[in-house]
Amino acid sequence: MGEAEERREALSGFLRSRRARLTPEDVGLAPGVRRRTPGLRREELALLAGVGVTWYTWLEQGRNINPSPEVLTSLARTLRLDRAETAYLFRLACGHPLDADVDAPDEVPAALLRLMHAQWPAPAFLMDVNWDVRAWNPGAEALFGLSARPPERCNLAWVVFGNAVHRARLVGWEAHARRFLAQLRSAYAERGGDGTAAGRRLARLIAQVRESYPEAERWLDEHEVEERAGTEKVIRHEELGLLRIDQHVLQSAGGLQLVVLAPRDAETGDRLRRLAPTAVTV
């Protein structure tokens, strides 16, 4: 399957999933007779969006048509898409990324390494456009055991899904894992999908996660998308107790991201100092 076909197939699945989550009552329509499948019918969505039924059917079937920005805006409004979902729709439908095809740098800049280590006692790590973890401070090492991972598995996907210790410690792991997949899918579109090298690398990563973890396969089929942003986490550490974390994601040049797990309270800060008592100077 070529890159254009892959993109249209992703668009098809996304539109179907978003149409299925709307009910007639959500958009002010009478419920009518009992429906065999959930959500709005295609003809109802087309009417509300002001587009032809046949045209919308072709779009949802993944045919090679080129919707205008005005039509996509109307579809996004009718489907009640949020900002991340709307951006995802435009990227898939228009066939080009909003961001340039940035490749991962060969070396992490020393200034970023200093900034990462300066976050102590907060665990922190640096991640590139392929979601590979490129560097980490002692706190992140103590939490995730990154140095023990083989290079091909030192990626955030395998930390989230393949680290049994972290999965057991993270309170509400499923919600965080679902959110991670939504962000990964959004990043795939941001990087141009299969039309760019960076997008193809993320596509391979998504396929590997899907094949390796049954729950990931189910959740990916829901076609959720979400922008990469911070969140709150609670980690139940077997020796230190509860770690209440504010996770921050800071964007840098070259597609690098600094992820900081900052303590939300003084007690967590004290516990993180015990987790990794030695600061590093670079």
Steps between C-alpha positions, in 0.01 A plus 500: 500500500639841401533802729191673355290187550627465857406859571153464350441180696593679823265786408220253428534329838521833681185640338303182570607496864405865551164461327425195717546690824230760417132433563208674327420669830852645512433700184133582560344224287214273602626150589264336248476125462740261665845505338703194416829682562587781743542860398373721222428366155716625216212686342424677829859613542521613138182704540621667818841577349352634177668250268367243256421153633682327214804724540519437875453127448793497259713694751416256779568206268851628440459599136744740339323835537632836616277681750538874536598663833148643523344154471741353754421783741130425464558128558711573807231726642223248431701212647582718802872444469737663742815683389720190487237302310444784254873527431513124451208516253669774295834318493346176379265661249748750354785252476778719635641567847471825683854450630813446295650152468737543794743217561645403836835670567809280522605664827294655776620860558701543818282793607194273500684237699589764760139613515381142542739432789408833659148366560624285791339370717231474233548205261553631147586364158545618141299348217542551123248509212505119483400488868836342578629593847843648430619605847377492858596612847547274805139545610365374168749212509382402848134505394522341156827303485582650161866400490403130515285523188646400160537799264210390277271491805612826660187668372211650694260245351690213660531690827121546510399153383804279548618599848304273737633674810395843377158370395441364850617820670305753291156566647240494220745349252233426239387863471861615461575226243193596295609862512848404385361316195279799414807726511705255295232485231484880493880520470487262203275745315705802611809342346326453167375143534651259252602794281813573708781295650411614852136407447591157366717430803208582730273283286736206553505569873120509516482172306749334738307613808175381343648156428662465842217602733133395450373795704692740277340346193151558642573856606666597173188391315309772687697762298545738792742789448642748748765770501816432701471684828560467871284311745474398863619157610510301820766230537469246779863417574554182698769655724435874501120507498284732285674735258266777385635627169433785259634386163617787280599475133729773367565529125848577371672543164549196279184335624649417841269504801598531864263304722512595868320315780485782750393439862155639571565540873789524745454143620542366146806721455660346809420150378648570156824611666515157663421337167808654335707677768788604277470796262703500178692796358569507124 
